[in-house]
Amino acid sequence: LTVTGVNGVDDPMYATGGKNEGVLGDVIENKTIIDLKNTKDVVKEIYGGLATNEHNTGIVRGNTVVMKNGTTERIYGGYTYGTGAVTHNTVQFAGGTSTIFVMGGFTTGTGGVANNTVYVHDGISHGHILGGYIDNLKSTAEMTGNRVIVTGGTTEEIDGAYSKGKGVLRGNRIIFGGVGTTAENLYGGRAQHEAGVVENSVMMTNGVVCGEIMGGCGARADSN
């Protein structure tokens, strides 16, 4: 799916490369490209791949969003409400503006979130950038290998992986560099509650960070 213009306010409101509304079936290798003619044109939510049924057991894998120009609130490479894993999804943020979230892989379910990546080459993020995010207090799934790689642009909060669940965060990372690149805070892996945070990292080669830089952050952080 490629979107190069809008018809008016909230038209379209959503852009989705591939969506599954059923209980069965995967969401695999879909792609959404946003290249709006005007920087102030808005598509509120952008998805590479999306599973909307909370009982869906399929995986969300290998989906991509490429943001070139325009404005959005939320970008998700791969997103599920279901119980399947979210893996190997990608966001290429190469221009334009995001006001709330940019996420490689996201779940409100119980599956793992692994090996998702957000690349930031240019543009402005006024909100939160995350390689992977588990938004489920009951989840025991692990988060591994999620990344945010920044080579340009203006950003604020960045997490390689962020979890509200109980599963271990391991081997998530941020690579931050580029001349003139800015951020507020960098966290390789961060847990809101009791999840273990192990062997996560931040590598900074250039740019400016105004606040905290932490490899791992949580009540049970070790070897970050």
FENWOTA-V128182 format. One record per residue. N is the residue number from 1. RES is the residue in one letter. OMEGA is omega as a letter, one per 40 degrees, with the letter a starting at -180 (none if undefined). Layout:
n,res,omega
N,RES,OMEGA
N,RES,OMEGA
//
This chain:
n,res,omega
1,L,i
2,T,i
3,V,a
4,T,i
5,G,i
6,V,i
7,N,a
8,G,i
9,V,i
10,D,i
11,D,e
12,P,i
13,M,a
14,Y,i
15,A,a
16,T,i
17,G,i
18,G,a
19,K,i
20,N,a
21,E,a
22,G,i
23,V,a
24,L,i
25,G,a
26,D,i
27,V,a
28,I,i
29,E,i
30,N,a
31,K,i
32,T,i
33,I,i
34,I,a
35,D,a
36,L,a
37,K,a
38,N,a
39,T,a
40,K,i
41,D,a
42,V,i
43,V,a
44,K,a
45,E,a
46,I,a
47,Y,i
48,G,i
49,G,a
50,L,i
51,A,a
52,T,a
53,N,a
54,E,i
55,H,i
56,N,a
57,T,a
58,G,i
59,I,i
60,V,a
61,R,i
62,G,i
63,N,a
64,T,i
65,V,i
66,V,i
67,M,a
68,K,a
69,N,a
70,G,a
71,T,i
72,T,i
73,E,a
74,R,i
75,I,i
76,Y,i
77,G,i
78,G,a
79,Y,i
80,T,i
81,Y,a
82,G,a
83,T,a
84,G,a
85,A,i
86,V,a
87,T,i
88,H,i
89,N,a
90,T,i
91,V,i
92,Q,a
93,F,a
94,A,a
95,G,a
96,G,a
97,T,i
98,S,a
99,T,a
100,I,a
101,F,i
102,V,a
103,M,i
104,G,i
105,G,a
106,F,i
107,T,i
108,T,a
109,G,a
110,T,a
111,G,i
112,G,i
113,V,a
114,A,i
115,N,i
116,N,a
117,T,i
118,V,i
119,Y,i
120,V,a
121,H,a
122,D,i
123,G,a
124,I,i
125,S,i
126,H,a
127,G,a
128,H,i
129,I,a
130,L,i
131,G,i
132,G,a
133,Y,i
134,I,a
135,D,a
136,N,a
137,L,a
138,K,a
139,S,i
140,T,a
141,A,i
142,E,i
143,M,a
144,T,i
145,G,i
146,N,a
147,R,i
148,V,a
149,I,a
150,V,i
151,T,i
152,G,i
153,G,i
154,T,a
155,T,i
156,E,a
157,E,i
158,I,i
159,D,i
160,G,i
161,A,a
162,Y,a
163,S,i
164,K,a
165,G,a
166,K,a
167,G,a
168,V,i
169,L,a
170,R,i
171,G,i
172,N,a
173,R,i
174,I,i
175,I,a
176,F,i
177,G,a
178,G,i
179,V,i
180,G,i
181,T,a
182,T,i
183,A,i
184,E,a
185,N,i
186,L,i
187,Y,i
188,G,i
189,G,a
190,R,i
191,A,a
192,Q,a
193,H,a
194,E,a
195,A,i
196,G,a
197,V,a
198,V,i
199,E,i
200,N,a
201,S,i
202,V,i
203,M,a
204,M,a
205,T,a
206,N,i
207,G,a
208,V,i
209,V,a
210,C,a
211,G,a
212,E,i
213,I,a
214,M,i
215,G,i
216,G,a
217,C,i
218,G,a
219,A,a
220,R,a
221,A,a
222,D,i
223,S,i
224,N,none
//
